[in-house]
Amino acid sequence: MGIVRFILSIFHLIIVLMLFGTIMNAYISPNVFGMLNLLSLAFPILMIIHILLLIFWIISWRKRAAIFLVLTLFLITPIRRWINYTPAKKETPNLKVISLNGKSGKFGDENIYRFLNEQQADVVLTQEYKSAENLKGFEYFERRFPVVKIQSRFPILKSDIVETDAKNGRCIFADIKVNDKVIRFVNVYMEPFYIEKQMVKPGDNLDENEKKFKNILHMLIPTFRKHQNQIIPIKSFIEGSPYPVIVAGDFNAVPNSYEYYKISEGLQDVFLKVGRGSGTSFHDFKFPLKIDHFFASASIEPISYKVDRSVRISDHFPVLAEFRVK
């Protein structure tokens, strides 16, 4: 039994080191070490294994349980980026924003527009969606560029594309006058991975499964590096904004990834501030992912954050965020 516990201790230590490795994504880019960014994708699974082992040590009354418990305290914030609980705010919001990847309308344009019109949002950011139809009551829009679109009930003073070298990813912005205050909205759609469900579905043949795994790796790491190149001009653009910003969209990047750390620098993660429950939004795979995000300048007060799982109008659930703009 002693040998088993020793092996489990070593295994547990490796799991914890891998969890801490996700924090290093804030400092090490995919161009330097792309494999490190893979750990951010595995974070929920690694965390589940860690918790199960921690429970085992506690039940076994082992001193090492205290050590692993203390190490867990350093992972509280990375955990909260995936699953969070904050008390509901009493302040009344005066700005409602929706971000949605529309999956090119494959779930039905009429379903998407019915949902968006029912929500009575003030600003709607869509990605991977080309419909030319405007929402009811939305007099202002930026739709000149493919894949991404911004619609607003408030006047758009200026809008354009943020130039990157992405082949299929896009980033646009709109300076919108909200209650006498100008806010720069940045709609981000990071380069997609083009990984389909059948590519990750395991089969009975071990050799085929190994081949699938290698193919996925060969798709993930180059895309991480594309994201790094795409983020550089977007990050520079956000930092140079003369106005407070709200940055949202489909980042094709999970919490604790290199992309997440770089975009969130100097901004509030709205989910971390006011999110409740799980933040996962992409549901096309059996294992859901949190790749849709909202960030905001410190001068904009987040009031609520919701992933609406009551509708299936895309392979992404809509993300709704409310703010108080003073």
N, C-alpha and C positions, 0 to 999 in steps of 0.2 A: 504493500500500500504506500510505503514511503517513496518508492521509485515512481509510482503513478503521480503522487502529489508533486514530486520534484519536476517531472515532465510537464504537468499542468501549470506549475509556477513559471517555467521557462516559456511555455506557450502563451500564458497570460501576459507575461512581460513583453513578448513580441507584439501582441495585440495592442497593448498600451503604447508602445513605441510607434506603432503604425498610426494610432489615433493622434499622437502628438506630432507625427509627421505631417498631418494635414495643416497644422499651424505653420509649418515651414513654407507652405505655399505662398505665404505673405512675403517671403524673402527670396525664394528660388523660383525662377521662371521656367516655363516648359522648354524654352530653348536651351536652358542649362541642364535640366533633368526632368524630362517629360513624364517619367514613370511616377514621380511624386504626386502629380495632379490626379492620378488614378485613385489614390487613397481617399480623396474627397468624395468620389463616387461610391466607394465602399464604406464610407463613414457609418451609415446606419447599421449595416451588417456587423461591422467591427464593434460598434457600441452595444449591440444586442449580445454578442459573444462575451464582451467584457462584463456586462451586467449579470449574465448567467453565471460566469465564473466567480464574480464577486459574491453573489448569493451563496454559491457553493462554499466559499471560504468562510463566510459569516456563519453558515449552518454548522460547518466543521469546527468552529471556534478556533480558527487559526489566526495568529498575530499578523500574518501577511494580509489579512482582510483589511486591517487598519491602514496599511501602506497603500493598498490599491484604492481604498476609499478616499484617502487624502489626494492621491493622484487624480481621482475623478473630479475633485473640486476645481482643478485647473481646466477641466473640459466643459464646465457648465455653460459658458458662452457659446462655444462651438455646437453644443447640443441644442441650445435655445434657438440657434439659427435654423434648425430643422423642425423642432417641436417646442412650443412656447406657451406660457400662460401669463397674461397680464390682466389686472383688474380693469373692468370697463370704465372708460372715461365719462365724466358727467358733462363735459363741455359740448356745446352744440357745434357740429361741423358746418362750414359754409362752402365746402368744395368737395365734390365727389368725382373720383377718377376711376375708370375701368381700363384694365389692360387685358387683351385677349389675342392669343394666337388662333386664327380662324381656320387653320388646316385647309386653306384654299377653298373654303366653303363646301367641303366634301360631306359635311353633316347636314347641309341644307342652308342656303342663304336666308330663307324665310325664318328658320329657327334662330339664327344668329341675330337677325334684325328685330325679331319679336322680343327676344331677351333684352337686347340693348335698349330698345325703346321703352320697355317696361321699367328699367332701372332708374330712369330720370337722372342720369349722370350729367356732369357739367363738361367733362372732357373724356374722350374715348380714344385710346391708343390701340391700334390693331397691327398685328404682324402676320406675315404669310397669308395675306388676304387682299384680293384685288378688286372686290366689288366696287363699282362706281356709285352705287346708291348711297345717299346721305341719310342720316338719322333724322327723325322728325324734330324740328325745333333747333337743329344745328345749322346755323347760318354760315359758320366759318369752318374751313377745312384745309388741310394740306394733303394732297393726293397725287402730286406730280410724279412721285417716284414709286417704282414697283415694290411690292412686298409689304411696305409699311404705310401707315396712314394716321393722321391726327384729325379728330373732329371736335369742335368746341361750340358751346353756347355763348362763350365770351369772345370778344374781338381778338383776332390774331393780328398782331402788329407786324410780325416778321416771321418768315419760315424758310427753311432751306435744308439741304442735305449736309451731313457731316461726312466728308470724304474719307474713305478708308480703302485699303487694297483688297477688301473682302470680295469674293466672287459672287456669292449669293446672299451674304449678310448685308443688312442696311442699317443706317442710323440717320434719323431726321430730327429736326427740332422746330419748335414754334414758340415765339414769345407771345404770351397770352395775358391780356389785362384782366385780372381777376379782382373784382371789388376794389378798384383804383390802385391795385398793386400788380406790377408786371412780374410774371413768373415764366421762366424758361422751361418748357417741357421737352424732354429728350426721350425719343422712342427708339429703343434698341432692339435689333434682331441680329444676334450673333450668328456667325457661320454655322449651319447645321451639320450634323454628323452623318446623316443619311443611313442610319441604322434601322432596319425594319425588324418587326417582331420575329419573323422566321429566322433571322440571322442570330438571335440570342436564345431561341428556343432549343433546349438540349434534346438530343435524340438518344437512341439506344446504342449507337456506334461510338465508341470512345475515340477512335481516330477522327471521325467526323466532328465530334465535339471539340477536340483539340484544334482542328483546322478552323472551326468557327471562332474559337477563342483568339487564335493568332490573327485572324482576319479583322476581328473587332479591335484588337490592339493596334493594328496597322492603320485603322481608321481614326481611332481616338487621339493618339499622340500627335499626328500631323495636324489634326484640327485644333488641339490645344495650342499648338504653335501659331496657327492662323489666328486664333483668338487673341493671342498676345500681340500680334502685329495690328489687329483691328482695334484693340483697346487703347493703344498708344495715342492715336489722334482723338479718340472719343474722350479719354481722360483729360487730355490737354484742352479740349474744347470746353469741357465741364468746368475745369479750373479757371478758364478765362472768361467765364460768364459774368456779365455785369449785373445779372439778376439772380435771385434765389432760384434753385432748380428742383424739379421733380424728374427723376430718371426712372423709367420703367420699361418693361418689355420682356421678351423671351431671350434670355442670355445664353441659353444652351450650356449653362454652367451651374453647378450646385453650390450650396454654401460651403465655405472653407476651401474653395478652389482658388487658384491663382486669379482667375477672372473676377471672382467675387471680392477678394481682398482689394484688388486694384481699383475696381469701380467704386467700392464703398468707402475708400479713403476720403476723409473729410465730410462724409455724408452720413445721415441717419439711415439705418436699415429699418424701414417702417414695420416690417414683421417683428423684428426684435423689440421695437418700442411698444407696439400695441397688438401684436398678433396673439391669437388664442388657438391652441390645438396644433394640429399638423399643418405645415405650410406647403405640403406637396401639391403640385398643380398638374403635372404631366402624368396621365393615367393610362396611356396606351399599352404599356408593359405591365406585367403582373406586379413588378416592384415599382411603385410610384416614385417620382422624382420631383424635387423642388428646383425648377429651373426658371421660373418666372419671378421677378423681383421688383420691389419698389424701393427707391432711395430718395431722400429729400434733404435739402439744406436745413441747418439747425434753426433757422428763423421761421420755418414752416412747422406747425404743430400737428403731428399725426394724431388722429382721434380713433380710427378703427381700421382694421385690415381683415379681409374675409376672402377665403377661397370658396367660391360657390359650387359645391358639389351636387346641388339639386338639379343641375342641368347638364346634359351631354350634347353640346353643340359643336364640339371639336375634340381633338385628342388632348387638349389642355382645358382645365377648368378656368372660367373667368376669375380674375383677381380684382377685387373692389377695395379701394382705399379711400378713406375720408380724412379731410384735413381742416384745420382752422387757420385761415389766412387773416392776419391782423392788418 
